[in-house]
Amino acid sequence: MHRNGKWVSTKLELITRRAREDPGCRFTSLAYLLNEDFLGQCFKELKKNKAPGIDGVTWEQYAEKLEENMGRLVERMKAKKYRPQPLRRVHIPKDNKSQRSLGIPALEDKMVQMGITKILSAIFEGDFLEVSYGFRPNRSPHDALDALDKAIMAEPVNYIVDADIKAFFDNVDHKWLIKCLK
């Protein structure tokens, strides 16, 4: 096993380079990247104080038997028996007396999601425009506002549109999204 994570980052760098050099390339068989080392790296990047999912497992509890837990998770994935757990729903009050519903995934699901995000980012990051900031690594809403401020100061602007797609992630067509990724 490669405990320093270097193997994983090298593989992701190779995927990124190939995606840039050959935009028509179709990546297959990427599941091997979701191994114990890679998911362990994802586990260490998770915030320790986050709320647990529906199973109630905290970061500290999972860490107590990390290698054993990782081994079982990877085996379930290899055997195609891994299934994400239902989200734990939490409702947070908003200023206007309505509520915002949050779905909190189980810890293992967070690790798998992070791993898949890293792999997909390695493939697709080069396709995004430089002016795209949403849900991209090393970019924040503050970066987007800074870029907007610079653009407004550089060129006269007649209007600005502030749009918020209500409950987008709750309503996105998952079949279409999966088809798009394939």
Buried (B, 14 or more C-beta within 10 A) or exposed (E): EEEEBEBBBEBBEEBBEBBEEEEEEEEEEBEEBBBBBBBBBBBEEBEEEEEBBBBEBBBEEBEEEEEEBBEEBBEEBEEEEBEEBEBBEEEEEEEEEEEEEEEBBBBBBBBBEBBBEBBBBBBEEEEEEEEEBEEBEEBEEEEBEEBBEEEEEEEEEEEEEEEEEEEEEEEEEEEEEEEEEE
